Amino acid sequence: MRIDNKRIMVIGGAGLIGSHTVDQLIGENVKEIIIYDNMTRGTEENLKEALKDNRVKIYDVGGDILQTDILDSAMKNIDGVFNFAALWLLQCHEYPRSAFNVNIAGTFNVIEACVNNNIKKIVYSSSASVYGDADYEPMDENHPFNNKNFYGATKIASEAMIRAFHHRYGLNYVGLRYMNVYGQRQDYHGAYIAVIMKMLDAIDQGESPTIIGDGSEAFDFVAVQDCAYANLCAMKSNTNDSFYNVGTGTRTTLKQLAELILEITKCNKPINYKPRSQNTFVKNRIGCPKKAEKEIGFKFSIGLKEGLQRLIDWRNNHKSEVAKRKNQITS
């Protein structure tokens, strides 16, 4: 879809991936960018620079995807929609009913509003959680759905719904399955990515970074800026009715991650290992990036060392903001 002179709505646009997508949309010749966010996890701080552009506006009536009349009103005269709104993995684990209400019923509300308002295209934010643990590596988009947690279940259900809406109502969509996203504006909510922030906290305090498990668990760490770029690629592509991995295809163990953080921070403390107690999370997840590169033109550009350095630099320059994000978890 051509986005020149189009009005774009970003649901969950004040969150991690959403706000970076807004940043990259500003570089495009779009007419207007409407942020729809209930600010449960997102913050206006994440949009501080973006809001200096007069094309960027927060929808001031509301931003909750469960409020269907407000959602519908926000979508009037919109051309394209990005949907990032969801409860995160740990919330879904603790509150499965809320996971159903927000991630499944809320997604239904979004795609129904898209149909009612003749939206030209929606880019849906799914997750690599649909795959569960890897049967083979790297996992391509045909990998079985081995998910065993509520968060992944809501993403599987939402993928099925959006595909059904495409075939029933002609809704154009692309779905993106992000691997392990990290980067600036990161908080402590992510079950997998919070480990980075916690390692950096420990190093700041003169302590050893801690790994839960033996460090052999491996993931595909992808920088948030690359995820934002993938979203633009998906929206601007001619592709429809398809899902894509968003990752690097690079396998990094938690031990390797910790060693890289120690190298960047010049910390000489040994890695601390603790017994693994949470069995709802995956141990290996590396995505194959080939389909996304071939069909929507997405290829990652930020390596893990560079991405971690960017995160550390941001963290050092936003100490009060990072402390606030940490307090939201501990309070």
Secondary structure, DSSP 8 states (H G I E B T S, - for coil): ---TT-EEEEETTTSHHHHHHHHHHHTS--SEEEEE---SS--GGGGTTGGGSTTEEE-TT---TT-HHHHHHHTTT--EEEE-----HHHHHH-HHHHIIIIIIHHHHHHHHHHHTT-SEEEEEEEGGGG-S-SSSSB-TTS-----SHHHHHHHHHHHHHHHHHHHH---EEEEEE-EEE-TT--S--TTTHHHHHHHHHHHTT---EEESSS--EE-EEEHHHHHHHHHHHHHSS--SEEEEES----EEHHHHHHHHHHHHT-----EEE-----SS-SEE-B--HHHHHHH-------HHHHHHHHHHHHHH-HHHHHHHHHHHH-
